[in-house]
Amino acid sequence: MDIRLRRTPFYLPGKIINLDIVDDVEALITDLSDADLVPCWAEIWPAARSLARYIWEHLDLTGKTLMELGSGLGLPGTVCGLKGATVTFSDYNQDAVQLSLHNAGLNGVSAAGYQGDWRNFMLTEKYDWIIGSDVFYDPKLNPYVLKIFRNNLKEGGQLLLSHQCRKHTYDFVQQVITELGMTEIRVDTVEKDAESAFGQFSISIHHLLKPGL
Ligand SMILES: C[S@@+](CC[C@H](N)C(=O)[O-])C[C@H]1O[C@@H](n2cnc3c(N)ncnc32)[C@H](O)[C@@H]1O
């Protein structure tokens, strides 16, 4: 991978996560007119930071299998590994999968990686948990993601989805709840971001539970 990285800390209560992040994301831009070529994988988005905190503060994933969809730089999945999960990072961008694995390793988490597009998803394994931060914003992709939830989430499994209060994502979460008969715990929070001109972002976290057999 020929990408310049910069190490940065991410602070959780009682724990510092070290992350190697892309130093110059703009240098990766080649064609902004093609959504699949926009290097959105190369940022740690506010929704990922809020989800990482929720996982750290609320979940015990000991002995659970978990897949992160659209893992980008792998922050939430890394925290899941620290909370005991056996993690698989997935993304259609090869550098994203590699950097997710690298960042997990930096923090003592060993994980698996799968490079694959939701539109042609070949993983057949079923997981106890599937998580994703800032990923379900394009309605065209929703049918493929719904299929992944149907195929790859165990009975009694759980989903964790976070986003910047996007209307499309709320609509999609409602569709998932209805079609898979899930129940929801929703947490609305604010992610402070001193580096952003906005200063802070409103984030919704949806914790969905699928009924067991
Ligand atoms: C906005 S980024 C979020 C990255 C990370 N989850 C975060 O919150 O920091 C969206 C992620 O989804 C991935 N992605 C987008 N479309 C995808 C597709 N069709 N198949 C697989 N991954 C996809 C991107 O490569 C990127 O890593």
The ligand as a Gaussian input file, in Angstrom:
#p B3LYP/6-31G(d) Opt

LIG

0 1
 C      -18.684000       6.762000       4.689000
 S      -17.561000       5.402000       4.670000
 C      -17.634000       4.835000       6.365000
 C      -16.354000       4.199000       6.807000
 C      -16.353000       3.761000       8.281000
 N      -17.374000       2.787000       8.536000
 C      -16.543000       4.951000       9.199000
 O      -17.672000       5.206000       9.648000
 O      -15.559000       5.653000       9.473000
 C      -18.461000       4.097000       3.798000
 C      -17.713000       2.782000       3.730000
 O      -18.506000       1.805000       3.031000
 C      -17.734000       1.195000       2.017000
 N      -18.658000       0.838000       0.911000
 C      -19.420000       1.710000       0.190000
 N      -20.110000       1.053000      -0.746000
 C      -19.794000      -0.264000      -0.613000
 C      -20.195000      -1.452000      -1.325000
 N      -21.031000      -1.387000      -2.361000
 N      -19.681000      -2.634000      -0.929000
 C      -18.804000      -2.691000       0.131000
 N      -18.368000      -1.605000       0.825000
 C      -18.867000      -0.401000       0.443000
 C      -16.702000       2.239000       1.625000
 O      -15.547000       1.706000       0.993000
 C      -16.394000       2.888000       2.979000
 O      -15.393000       2.204000       3.678000

